[in-house]
């Protein structure tokens, strides 16, 4: 999948989240790139809301990973690698096992674990246009 979204407000983000989920193919590792405040966590919240996750979705800043369950019973792993100091920390929490689980893995700050990212991955780049607007570019690596 290659796609760009111009987001003007939160309603557009909901539409983008639903469209991404409709075009998942078999991509289960989604890497969210963007500067601080770009809206990575907000976009992940919208994706989880579209999947009817009942738990509160929040950035797992201090524990690196949160686990949610979608309405269909599938698990979603939400990683935030921002505070990661060394790649070994990601290895110690079993990141590779999560990646190989076949469940949806949503990664914030994936550049911190670049050496262990799988080749088959969905890259989501979020660029700030202004206070409310964002440009989101999606590219799948097959």
N, CA, C and O atoms as a GROMACS GRO file, in nm:
protein
  568
    1UNK      N    1   0.084  -0.118   0.000
    1UNK     CA    2   0.000   0.000   0.000
    1UNK      C    3   0.088   0.124   0.000
    1UNK      O    4   0.184   0.134   0.077
    2UNK      N    5   0.055   0.216  -0.086
    2UNK     CA    6   0.116   0.349  -0.085
    2UNK      C    7   0.001   0.446  -0.087
    2UNK      O    8  -0.085   0.440  -0.174
    3UNK      N    9   0.001   0.537   0.009
    3UNK     CA   10  -0.113   0.626   0.022
    3UNK      C   11  -0.071   0.749   0.100
    3UNK      O   12   0.018   0.742   0.186
    4UNK      N   13  -0.134   0.860   0.070
    4UNK     CA   14  -0.114   0.981   0.149
    4UNK      C   15  -0.249   1.034   0.194
    4UNK      O   16  -0.346   1.031   0.120
    5UNK      N   17  -0.252   1.082   0.315
    5UNK     CA   18  -0.372   1.144   0.370
    5UNK      C   19  -0.337   1.287   0.411
    5UNK      O   20  -0.231   1.313   0.469
    6UNK      N   21  -0.426   1.378   0.378
    6UNK     CA   22  -0.413   1.514   0.432
    6UNK      C   23  -0.517   1.525   0.542
    6UNK      O   24  -0.637   1.520   0.515
    7UNK      N   25  -0.472   1.539   0.664
    7UNK     CA   26  -0.560   1.541   0.781
    7UNK      C   27  -0.585   1.686   0.822
    7UNK      O   28  -0.492   1.760   0.854
    8UNK      N   29  -0.711   1.726   0.820
    8UNK     CA   30  -0.746   1.862   0.861
    8UNK      C   31  -0.801   1.867   1.002
    8UNK      O   32  -0.797   1.971   1.068
    9UNK      N   33  -0.855   1.753   1.049
    9UNK     CA   34  -0.913   1.749   1.184
    9UNK      C   35  -0.924   1.604   1.229
    9UNK      O   36  -0.890   1.512   1.155
   10UNK      N   37  -0.972   1.584   1.351
   10UNK     CA   38  -0.978   1.450   1.408
   10UNK      C   39  -1.072   1.359   1.330
   10UNK      O   40  -1.050   1.238   1.325
   11UNK      N   41  -1.174   1.415   1.268
   11UNK     CA   42  -1.266   1.333   1.187
   11UNK      C   43  -1.192   1.271   1.069
   11UNK      O   44  -1.217   1.156   1.033
   12UNK      N   45  -1.101   1.346   1.009
   12UNK     CA   46  -1.020   1.292   0.899
   12UNK      C   47  -0.931   1.179   0.948
   12UNK      O   48  -0.906   1.083   0.875
   13UNK      N   49  -0.884   1.190   1.070
   13UNK     CA   50  -0.798   1.086   1.127
   13UNK      C   51  -0.875   0.955   1.144
   13UNK      O   52  -0.821   0.847   1.121
   14UNK      N   53  -1.000   0.965   1.185
   14UNK     CA   54  -1.085   0.846   1.198
   14UNK      C   55  -1.102   0.778   1.061
   14UNK      O   56  -1.095   0.656   1.051
   15UNK      N   57  -1.123   0.858   0.958
   15UNK     CA   58  -1.140   0.803   0.823
   15UNK      C   59  -1.011   0.735   0.778
   15UNK      O   60  -1.014   0.626   0.721
   16UNK      N   61  -0.897   0.799   0.804
   16UNK     CA   62  -0.768   0.741   0.766
   16UNK      C   63  -0.745   0.608   0.840
   16UNK      O   64  -0.696   0.512   0.781
   17UNK      N   65  -0.779   0.604   0.968
   17UNK     CA   66  -0.761   0.482   1.047
   17UNK      C   67  -0.844   0.367   0.989
   17UNK      O   68  -0.795   0.255   0.974
   18UNK      N   69  -0.967   0.396   0.957
   18UNK     CA   70  -1.054   0.292   0.900
   18UNK      C   71  -1.003   0.244   0.764
   18UNK      O   72  -1.005   0.125   0.734
   19UNK      N   73  -0.956   0.338   0.682
   19UNK     CA   74  -0.905   0.299   0.551
   19UNK      C   75  -0.780   0.213   0.564
   19UNK      O   76  -0.762   0.117   0.489
   20UNK      N   77  -0.695   0.247   0.657
   20UNK     CA   78  -0.575   0.165   0.679
   20UNK      C   79  -0.612   0.024   0.720
   20UNK      O   80  -0.554  -0.073   0.671
   21UNK      N   81  -0.709   0.012   0.808
   21UNK     CA   82  -0.750  -0.120   0.856
   21UNK      C   83  -0.817  -0.202   0.745
   21UNK      O   84  -0.808  -0.325   0.744
   22UNK      N   85  -0.883  -0.134   0.653
   22UNK     CA   86  -0.945  -0.205   0.541
   22UNK      C   87  -0.841  -0.255   0.443
   22UNK      O   88  -0.868  -0.347   0.365
   23UNK      N   89  -0.722  -0.196   0.446
   23UNK     CA   90  -0.615  -0.232   0.353
   23UNK      C   91  -0.492  -0.286   0.426
   23UNK      O   92  -0.379  -0.251   0.393
   24UNK      N   93  -0.515  -0.371   0.523
   24UNK     CA   94  -0.402  -0.421   0.601
   24UNK      C   95  -0.325  -0.529   0.529
   24UNK      O   96  -0.208  -0.551   0.560
   25UNK      N   97  -0.387  -0.598   0.434
   25UNK     CA   98  -0.331  -0.720   0.375
   25UNK      C   99  -0.282  -0.806   0.491
   25UNK      O  100  -0.358  -0.835   0.583
   26UNK      N  101  -0.158  -0.846   0.488
   26UNK     CA  102  -0.108  -0.924   0.602
   26UNK      C  103   0.002  -0.849   0.677
   26UNK      O  104   0.085  -0.910   0.744
   27UNK      N  105   0.000  -0.717   0.664
   27UNK     CA  106   0.097  -0.634   0.739
   27UNK      C  107   0.056  -0.630   0.885
   27UNK      O  108  -0.055  -0.586   0.917
   28UNK      N  109   0.141  -0.673   0.974
   28UNK     CA  110   0.108  -0.669   1.117
   28UNK      C  111   0.200  -0.577   1.196
   28UNK      O  112   0.170  -0.545   1.311
   29UNK      N  113   0.310  -0.534   1.138
   29UNK     CA  114   0.402  -0.443   1.207
   29UNK      C  115   0.388  -0.306   1.144
   29UNK      O  116   0.423  -0.286   1.027
   30UNK      N  117   0.336  -0.211   1.222
   30UNK     CA  118   0.314  -0.075   1.172
   30UNK      C  119   0.404   0.019   1.250
   30UNK      O  120   0.392   0.030   1.372
   31UNK      N  121   0.495   0.087   1.180
   31UNK     CA  122   0.592   0.178   1.242
   31UNK      C  123   0.550   0.322   1.219
   31UNK      O  124   0.537   0.366   1.104
   32UNK      N  125   0.530   0.396   1.326
   32UNK     CA  126   0.484   0.535   1.319
   32UNK      C  127   0.602   0.629   1.341
   32UNK      O  128   0.663   0.630   1.448
   33UNK      N  129   0.632   0.708   1.238
   33UNK     CA  130   0.741   0.805   1.245
   33UNK      C  131   0.683   0.946   1.251
   33UNK      O  132   0.583   0.976   1.187
   34UNK      N  133   0.747   1.031   1.328
   34UNK     CA  134   0.704   1.170   1.335
   34UNK      C  135   0.766   1.235   1.456
   34UNK      O  136   0.798   1.169   1.555
   35UNK      N  137   0.783   1.366   1.445
   35UNK     CA  138   0.844   1.436   1.557
   35UNK      C  139   0.750   1.436   1.678
   35UNK      O  140   0.632   1.402   1.666
   36UNK      N  141   0.802   1.474   1.793
   36UNK     CA  142   0.722   1.484   1.916
   36UNK      C  143   0.602   1.575   1.889
   36UNK      O  144   0.617   1.686   1.836
   37UNK      N  145   0.484   1.529   1.924
   37UNK     CA  146   0.363   1.608   1.905
   37UNK      C  147   0.300   1.595   1.767
   37UNK      O  148   0.203   1.663   1.736
   38UNK      N  149   0.355   1.507   1.684
   38UNK     CA  150   0.301   1.490   1.548
   38UNK      C  151   0.164   1.423   1.549
   38UNK      O  152   0.083   1.444   1.459
   39UNK      N  153   0.139   1.343   1.651
   39UNK     CA  154   0.009   1.276   1.660
   39UNK      C  155   0.016   1.125   1.646
   39UNK      O  156  -0.083   1.061   1.611
   40UNK      N  157   0.132   1.067   1.673
   40UNK     CA  158   0.146   0.922   1.661
   40UNK      C  159   0.049   0.850   1.756
   40UNK      O  160  -0.024   0.761   1.714
   41UNK      N  161   0.048   0.890   1.882
   41UNK     CA  162  -0.040   0.826   1.980
   41UNK      C  163  -0.186   0.851   1.946
   41UNK      O  164  -0.269   0.762   1.961
   42UNK      N  165  -0.218   0.970   1.902
   42UNK     CA  166  -0.356   1.002   1.865
   42UNK      C  167  -0.403   0.914   1.750
   42UNK      O  168  -0.516   0.864   1.750
   43UNK      N  169  -0.317   0.894   1.652
   43UNK     CA  170  -0.353   0.809   1.538
   43UNK      C  171  -0.370   0.664   1.583
   43UNK      O  172  -0.462   0.595   1.539
   44UNK      N  173  -0.283   0.619   1.670
   44UNK     CA  174  -0.295   0.483   1.723
   44UNK      C  175  -0.425   0.468   1.803
   44UNK      O  176  -0.491   0.364   1.796
   45UNK      N  177  -0.462   0.570   1.878
   45UNK     CA  178  -0.590   0.566   1.950
   45UNK      C  179  -0.706   0.549   1.853
   45UNK      O  180  -0.798   0.472   1.880
   46UNK      N  181  -0.702   0.620   1.742
   46UNK     CA  182  -0.810   0.609   1.642
   46UNK      C  183  -0.814   0.471   1.580
   46UNK      O  184  -0.922   0.416   1.556
   47UNK      N  185  -0.698   0.414   1.554
   47UNK     CA  186  -0.692   0.277   1.499
   47UNK      C  187  -0.752   0.179   1.600
   47UNK      O  188  -0.831   0.092   1.564
   48UNK      N  189  -0.715   0.194   1.727
   48UNK     CA  190  -0.768   0.105   1.831
   48UNK      C  191  -0.918   0.126   1.850
   48UNK      O  192  -0.992   0.030   1.873
   49UNK      N  193  -0.962   0.250   1.839
   49UNK     CA  194  -1.105   0.277   1.851
   49UNK      C  195  -1.180   0.210   1.735
   49UNK      O  196  -1.289   0.155   1.756
   50UNK      N  197  -1.124   0.216   1.616
   50UNK     CA  198  -1.187   0.151   1.500
   50UNK      C  199  -1.193  -0.001   1.520
   50UNK      O  200  -1.283  -0.067   1.468
   51UNK      N  201  -1.098  -0.056   1.594
   51UNK     CA  202  -1.096  -0.200   1.624
   51UNK      C  203  -1.178  -0.233   1.749
   51UNK      O  204  -1.183  -0.348   1.793
   52UNK      N  205  -1.242  -0.131   1.804
   52UNK     CA  206  -1.330  -0.145   1.921
   52UNK      C  207  -1.257  -0.199   2.043
   52UNK      O  208  -1.306  -0.287   2.113
   53UNK      N  209  -1.138  -0.146   2.067
   53UNK     CA  210  -1.063  -0.178   2.188
   53UNK      C  211  -1.136  -0.116   2.306
   53UNK      O  212  -1.173   0.001   2.302
   54UNK      N  213  -1.155  -0.194   2.412
   54UNK     CA  214  -1.226  -0.143   2.529
   54UNK      C  215  -1.133  -0.074   2.629
   54UNK      O  216  -1.175   0.017   2.700
   55UNK      N  217  -1.007  -0.119   2.636
   55UNK     CA  218  -0.914  -0.060   2.730
   55UNK      C  219  -0.881   0.084   2.687
   55UNK      O  220  -0.895   0.122   2.571
   56UNK      N  221  -0.836   0.163   2.785
   56UNK     CA  222  -0.790   0.298   2.752
   56UNK      C  223  -0.657   0.289   2.678
   56UNK      O  224  -0.564   0.223   2.725
   57UNK      N  225  -0.649   0.353   2.566
   57UNK     CA  226  -0.527   0.353   2.485
   57UNK      C  227  -0.445   0.476   2.523
   57UNK      O  228  -0.492   0.589   2.511
   58UNK      N  229  -0.323   0.451   2.569
   58UNK     CA  230  -0.232   0.560   2.607
   58UNK      C  231  -0.091   0.520   2.568
   58UNK      O  232  -0.060   0.402   2.552
   59UNK      N  233  -0.008   0.619   2.552
   59UNK     CA  234   0.130   0.590   2.516
   59UNK      C  235   0.198   0.513   2.628
   59UNK      O  236   0.196   0.556   2.744
   60UNK      N  237   0.259   0.400   2.596
   60UNK     CA  238   0.329   0.321   2.698
   60UNK      C  239   0.469   0.373   2.724
   60UNK      O  240   0.566   0.298   2.715
   61UNK      N  241   0.480   0.499   2.754
   61UNK     CA  242   0.609   0.566   2.767
   61UNK      C  243   0.701   0.500   2.870
   61UNK      O  244   0.820   0.485   2.843
   62UNK      N  245   0.649   0.462   2.984
   62UNK     CA  246   0.737   0.412   3.089
   62UNK      C  247   0.753   0.260   3.089
   62UNK      O  248   0.856   0.210   3.134
   63UNK      N  249   0.655   0.188   3.041
   63UNK     CA  250   0.668   0.042   3.040
   63UNK      C  251   0.697  -0.013   2.901
   63UNK      O  252   0.702  -0.135   2.884
   64UNK      N  253   0.716   0.071   2.802
   64UNK     CA  254   0.751   0.038   2.664
   64UNK      C  255   0.642  -0.030   2.584
   64UNK      O  256   0.636  -0.012   2.462
   65UNK      N  257   0.554  -0.108   2.648
   65UNK     CA  258   0.452  -0.179   2.571
   65UNK      C  259   0.320  -0.186   2.647
   65UNK      O  260   0.317  -0.211   2.768
   66UNK      N  261   0.213  -0.165   2.574
   66UNK     CA  262   0.078  -0.188   2.626
   66UNK      C  263   0.012  -0.294   2.540
   66UNK      O  264   0.040  -0.305   2.420
   67UNK      N  265  -0.075  -0.370   2.601
   67UNK     CA  266  -0.147  -0.474   2.528
   67UNK      C  267  -0.296  -0.444   2.536
   67UNK      O  268  -0.348  -0.414   2.643
   68UNK      N  269  -0.362  -0.451   2.421
   68UNK     CA  270  -0.506  -0.428   2.414
   68UNK      C  271  -0.570  -0.548   2.344
   68UNK      O  272  -0.504  -0.626   2.276
   69UNK      N  273  -0.700  -0.560   2.364
   69UNK     CA  274  -0.774  -0.664   2.293
   69UNK      C  275  -0.883  -0.599   2.209
   69UNK      O  276  -0.963  -0.520   2.259
   70UNK      N  277  -0.885  -0.632   2.080
   70UNK     CA  278  -0.986  -0.580   1.989
   70UNK      C  279  -1.116  -0.657   2.010
   70UNK      O  280  -1.117  -0.762   2.075
   71UNK      N  281  -1.225  -0.605   1.956
   71UNK     CA  282  -1.356  -0.668   1.972
   71UNK      C  283  -1.358  -0.809   1.914
   71UNK      O  284  -1.436  -0.893   1.960
   72UNK      N  285  -1.274  -0.836   1.814
   72UNK     CA  286  -1.270  -0.971   1.755
   72UNK      C  287  -1.180  -1.067   1.833
   72UNK      O  288  -1.159  -1.180   1.789
   73UNK      N  289  -1.128  -1.023   1.947
   73UNK     CA  290  -1.044  -1.108   2.031
   73UNK      C  291  -0.896  -1.105   1.997
   73UNK      O  292  -0.814  -1.160   2.070
   74UNK      N  293  -0.861  -1.041   1.886
   74UNK     CA  294  -0.720  -1.032   1.848
   74UNK      C  295  -0.648  -0.933   1.940
   74UNK      O  296  -0.707  -0.836   1.987
   75UNK      N  297  -0.521  -0.960   1.964
   75UNK     CA  298  -0.442  -0.873   2.050
   75UNK      C  299  -0.372  -0.766   1.967
   75UNK      O  300  -0.343  -0.784   1.849
   76UNK      N  301  -0.348  -0.654   2.032
   76UNK     CA  302  -0.276  -0.542   1.971
   76UNK      C  303  -0.165  -0.505   2.069
   76UNK      O  304  -0.191  -0.484   2.187
   77UNK      N  305  -0.043  -0.497   2.019
   77UNK     CA  306   0.070  -0.456   2.102
   77UNK      C  307   0.112  -0.316   2.059
   77UNK      O  308   0.143  -0.291   1.943
   78UNK      N  309   0.114  -0.225   2.157
   78UNK     CA  310   0.147  -0.084   2.132
   78UNK      C  311   0.280  -0.054   2.201
   78UNK      O  312   0.288  -0.052   2.324
   79UNK      N  313   0.383  -0.031   2.123
   79UNK     CA  314   0.517  -0.003   2.174
   79UNK      C  315   0.546   0.147   2.167
   79UNK      O  316   0.504   0.214   2.073
   80UNK      N  317   0.619   0.197   2.265
   80UNK     CA  318   0.675   0.332   2.257
   80UNK      C  319   0.822   0.321   2.297
   80UNK      O  320   0.854   0.302   2.414
   81UNK      N  321   0.909   0.332   2.198
   81UNK     CA  322   1.052   0.312   2.221
   81UNK      C  323   1.125   0.444   2.252
   81UNK      O  324   1.248   0.446   2.254
   82UNK      N  325   1.052   0.553   2.274
   82UNK     CA  326   1.115   0.683   2.293
   82UNK      C  327   1.220   0.683   2.404
   82UNK      O  328   1.328   0.737   2.386
   83UNK      N  329   1.188   0.623   2.517
   83UNK     CA  330   1.280   0.626   2.631
   83UNK      C  331   1.382   0.511   2.630
   83UNK      O  332   1.457   0.494   2.726
   84UNK      N  333   1.385   0.436   2.524
   84UNK     CA  334   1.480   0.326   2.512
   84UNK      C  335   1.623   0.381   2.505
   84UNK      O  336   1.653   0.467   2.422
   85UNK      N  337   1.708   0.330   2.591
   85UNK     CA  338   1.847   0.374   2.590
   85UNK      C  339   1.936   0.285   2.505
   85UNK      O  340   2.030   0.331   2.440
   86UNK      N  341   1.906   0.156   2.507
   86UNK     CA  342   1.986   0.060   2.431
   86UNK      C  343   1.894  -0.041   2.365
   86UNK      O  344   1.788  -0.074   2.417
   87UNK      N  345   1.936  -0.089   2.251
   87UNK     CA  346   1.858  -0.189   2.178
   87UNK      C  347   1.834  -0.314   2.263
   87UNK      O  348   1.732  -0.381   2.250
   88UNK      N  349   1.928  -0.343   2.350
   88UNK     CA  350   1.918  -0.461   2.436
   88UNK      C  351   1.792  -0.457   2.524
   88UNK      O  352   1.735  -0.561   2.555
   89UNK      N  353   1.749  -0.337   2.562
   89UNK     CA  354   1.626  -0.325   2.641
   89UNK      C  355   1.507  -0.378   2.563
   89UNK      O  356   1.420  -0.446   2.620
   90UNK      N  357   1.502  -0.348   2.436
   90UNK     CA  358   1.392  -0.398   2.351
   90UNK      C  359   1.400  -0.550   2.339
   90UNK      O  360   1.299  -0.620   2.339
   91UNK      N  361   1.521  -0.600   2.328
   91UNK     CA  362   1.540  -0.745   2.318
   91UNK      C  363   1.495  -0.813   2.448
   91UNK      O  364   1.434  -0.920   2.445
   92UNK      N  365   1.525  -0.750   2.560
   92UNK     CA  366   1.493  -0.810   2.691
   92UNK      C  367   1.343  -0.819   2.719
   92UNK      O  368   1.300  -0.905   2.795
   93UNK      N  369   1.263  -0.732   2.658
   93UNK     CA  370   1.118  -0.742   2.679
   93UNK      C  371   1.052  -0.834   2.577
   93UNK      O  372   0.930  -0.849   2.576
   94UNK      N  373   1.133  -0.894   2.491
   94UNK     CA  374   1.078  -0.990   2.395
   94UNK      C  375   1.019  -0.928   2.271
   94UNK      O  376   0.926  -0.983   2.212
   95UNK      N  377   1.071  -0.815   2.230
   95UNK     CA  378   1.016  -0.745   2.114
   95UNK      C  379   1.008  -0.834   1.991
   95UNK      O  380   0.908  -0.832   1.919
   96UNK      N  381   1.112  -0.912   1.966
   96UNK     CA  382   1.110  -0.998   1.846
   96UNK      C  383   0.998  -1.100   1.853
   96UNK      O  384   0.936  -1.132   1.751
   97UNK      N  385   0.972  -1.153   1.971
   97UNK     CA  386   0.862  -1.250   1.986
   97UNK      C  387   0.728  -1.183   1.958
   97UNK      O  388   0.640  -1.243   1.895
   98UNK      N  389   0.712  -1.059   2.003
   98UNK     CA  390   0.589  -0.986   1.972
   98UNK      C  391   0.578  -0.966   1.821
   98UNK      O  392   0.470  -0.985   1.764
   99UNK      N  393   0.687  -0.928   1.756
   99UNK     CA  394   0.685  -0.906   1.611
   99UNK      C  395   0.646  -1.034   1.537
   99UNK      O  396   0.577  -1.028   1.435
  100UNK      N  397   0.690  -1.149   1.587
  100UNK     CA  398   0.665  -1.277   1.520
  100UNK      C  399   0.530  -1.338   1.560
  100UNK      O  400   0.493  -1.444   1.509
  101UNK      N  401   0.457  -1.272   1.650
  101UNK     CA  402   0.331  -1.328   1.701
  101UNK      C  403   0.219  -1.330   1.597
  101UNK      O  404   0.123  -1.405   1.611
  102UNK      N  405   0.231  -1.248   1.495
  102UNK     CA  406   0.125  -1.237   1.396
  102UNK      C  407   0.014  -1.141   1.438
  102UNK      O  408  -0.079  -1.115   1.362
  103UNK      N  409   0.025  -1.089   1.560
  103UNK     CA  410  -0.072  -0.990   1.607
  103UNK      C  411  -0.029  -0.851   1.560
  103UNK      O  412   0.086  -0.830   1.523
  104UNK      N  413  -0.122  -0.757   1.562
  104UNK     CA  414  -0.091  -0.621   1.519
  104UNK      C  415   0.002  -0.555   1.620
  104UNK      O  416  -0.029  -0.548   1.739
  105UNK      N  417   0.116  -0.506   1.573
  105UNK     CA  418   0.214  -0.436   1.656
  105UNK      C  419   0.225  -0.292   1.605
  105UNK      O  420   0.260  -0.268   1.489
  106UNK      N  421   0.195  -0.196   1.692
  106UNK     CA  422   0.198  -0.054   1.657
  106UNK      C  423   0.317   0.008   1.730
  106UNK      O  424   0.324   0.005   1.853
  107UNK      N  425   0.412   0.063   1.654
  107UNK     CA  426   0.539   0.108   1.711
  107UNK      C  427   0.555   0.259   1.703
  107UNK      O  428   0.549   0.317   1.594
  108UNK      N  429   0.574   0.322   1.817
  108UNK     CA  430   0.612   0.463   1.818
  108UNK      C  431   0.763   0.469   1.836
  108UNK      O  432   0.821   0.390   1.910
  109UNK      N  433   0.826   0.562   1.769
  109UNK     CA  434   0.971   0.581   1.768
  109UNK      C  435   1.044   0.453   1.723
  109UNK      O  436   1.134   0.406   1.792
  110UNK      N  437   1.004   0.397   1.609
  110UNK     CA  438   1.067   0.273   1.560
  110UNK      C  439   1.214   0.292   1.523
  110UNK      O  440   1.289   0.195   1.517
  111UNK      N  441   1.254   0.416   1.498
  111UNK     CA  442   1.394   0.439   1.462
  111UNK      C  443   1.489   0.395   1.573
  111UNK      O  444   1.607   0.372   1.548
  112UNK      N  445   1.438   0.384   1.696
  112UNK     CA  446   1.521   0.339   1.809
  112UNK      C  447   1.551   0.189   1.803
  112UNK      O  448   1.644   0.141   1.868
  113UNK      N  449   1.472   0.114   1.724
  113UNK     CA  450   1.493  -0.031   1.714
  113UNK      C  451   1.514  -0.073   1.568
  113UNK      O  452   1.490  -0.188   1.531
  114UNK      N  453   1.559   0.022   1.488
  114UNK     CA  454   1.576  -0.001   1.344
  114UNK      C  455   1.650  -0.133   1.312
  114UNK      O  456   1.608  -0.204   1.221
  115UNK      N  457   1.757  -0.168   1.384
  115UNK     CA  458   1.829  -0.291   1.348
  115UNK      C  459   1.747  -0.419   1.361
  115UNK      O  460   1.781  -0.520   1.298
  116UNK      N  461   1.640  -0.418   1.440
  116UNK     CA  462   1.564  -0.542   1.457
  116UNK      C  463   1.425  -0.536   1.390
  116UNK      O  464   1.345  -0.629   1.404
  117UNK      N  465   1.398  -0.429   1.317
  117UNK     CA  466   1.269  -0.423   1.249
  117UNK      C  467   1.266  -0.524   1.135
  117UNK      O  468   1.365  -0.541   1.064
  118UNK      N  469   1.154  -0.592   1.118
  118UNK     CA  470   1.145  -0.688   1.006
  118UNK      C  471   1.141  -0.614   0.872
  118UNK      O  472   1.109  -0.495   0.866
  119UNK      N  473   1.174  -0.686   0.764
  119UNK     CA  474   1.170  -0.624   0.632
  119UNK      C  475   1.028  -0.592   0.591
  119UNK      O  476   1.001  -0.489   0.529
  120UNK      N  477   0.937  -0.682   0.626
  120UNK     CA  478   0.796  -0.663   0.590
  120UNK      C  479   0.731  -0.578   0.697
  120UNK      O  480   0.703  -0.624   0.808
  121UNK      N  481   0.707  -0.452   0.662
  121UNK     CA  482   0.660  -0.357   0.762
  121UNK      C  483   0.580  -0.246   0.693
  121UNK      O  484   0.605  -0.213   0.578
  122UNK      N  485   0.484  -0.192   0.765
  122UNK     CA  486   0.410  -0.074   0.716
  122UNK      C  487   0.469   0.048   0.783
  122UNK      O  488   0.468   0.059   0.905
  123UNK      N  489   0.521   0.140   0.702
  123UNK     CA  490   0.578   0.264   0.755
  123UNK      C  491   0.476   0.376   0.743
  123UNK      O  492   0.417   0.397   0.637
  124UNK      N  493   0.455   0.447   0.852
  124UNK     CA  494   0.357   0.555   0.857
  124UNK      C  495   0.430   0.681   0.903
  124UNK      O  496   0.473   0.692   1.018
  125UNK      N  497   0.442   0.776   0.811
  125UNK     CA  498   0.515   0.899   0.839
  125UNK      C  499   0.414   1.011   0.860
  125UNK      O  500   0.331   1.039   0.774
  126UNK      N  501   0.422   1.076   0.977
  126UNK     CA  502   0.329   1.184   1.010
  126UNK      C  503   0.407   1.315   1.014
  126UNK      O  504   0.504   1.329   1.089
  127UNK      N  505   0.362   1.412   0.932
  127UNK     CA  506   0.430   1.540   0.928
  127UNK      C  507   0.333   1.649   0.971
  127UNK      O  508   0.218   1.653   0.926
  128UNK      N  509   0.378   1.736   1.057
  128UNK     CA  510   0.296   1.847   1.106
  128UNK      C  511   0.292   1.956   0.999
  128UNK      O  512   0.395   2.002   0.951
  129UNK      N  513   0.170   1.997   0.963
  129UNK     CA  514   0.152   2.109   0.870
  129UNK      C  515   0.128   2.236   0.952
  129UNK      O  516   0.193   2.339   0.930
  130UNK      N  517   0.034   2.229   1.046
  130UNK     CA  518   0.010   2.337   1.141
  130UNK      C  519  -0.055   2.276   1.265
  130UNK      O  520  -0.052   2.154   1.283
  131UNK      N  521  -0.112   2.358   1.351
  131UNK     CA  522  -0.166   2.310   1.478
  131UNK      C  523  -0.259   2.191   1.462
  131UNK      O  524  -0.252   2.097   1.542
  132UNK      N  525  -0.346   2.192   1.363
  132UNK     CA  526  -0.445   2.086   1.346
  132UNK      C  527  -0.417   1.993   1.227
  132UNK      O  528  -0.460   1.878   1.227
  133UNK      N  529  -0.348   2.042   1.128
  133UNK     CA  530  -0.332   1.965   1.005
  133UNK      C  531  -0.205   1.881   1.004
  133UNK      O  532  -0.100   1.920   1.055
  134UNK      N  533  -0.219   1.762   0.945
  134UNK     CA  534  -0.107   1.670   0.931
  134UNK      C  535  -0.107   1.608   0.792
  134UNK      O  536  -0.212   1.597   0.728
  135UNK      N  537   0.008   1.571   0.747
  135UNK     CA  538   0.023   1.493   0.624
  135UNK      C  539   0.071   1.355   0.668
  135UNK      O  540   0.172   1.343   0.739
  136UNK      N  541   0.000   1.252   0.628
  136UNK     CA  542   0.036   1.115   0.666
  136UNK      C  543   0.067   1.038   0.538
  136UNK      O  544  -0.016   1.031   0.447
  137UNK      N  545   0.184   0.981   0.533
  137UNK     CA  546   0.228   0.904   0.417
  137UNK      C  547   0.248   0.758   0.461
  137UNK      O  548   0.316   0.731   0.560
  138UNK      N  549   0.189   0.666   0.387
  138UNK     CA  550   0.196   0.523   0.418
  138UNK      C  551   0.274   0.452   0.308
  138UNK      O  552   0.246   0.472   0.189
  139UNK      N  553   0.369   0.371   0.345
  139UNK     CA  554   0.436   0.285   0.248
  139UNK      C  555   0.456   0.148   0.310
  139UNK      O  556   0.505   0.136   0.423
  140UNK      N  557   0.418   0.047   0.237
  140UNK     CA  558   0.438  -0.090   0.284
  140UNK      C  559   0.565  -0.146   0.223
  140UNK      O  560   0.587  -0.133   0.102
  141UNK      N  561   0.648  -0.206   0.303
  141UNK     CA  562   0.762  -0.282   0.254
  141UNK      C  563   0.720  -0.428   0.252
  141UNK      O  564   0.688  -0.486   0.356
  142UNK      N  565   0.721  -0.486   0.134
  142UNK     CA  566   0.678  -0.626   0.122
  142UNK      C  567   0.796  -0.719   0.137
  142UNK      O  568   0.781  -0.841   0.129
   0.00000   0.00000   0.00000
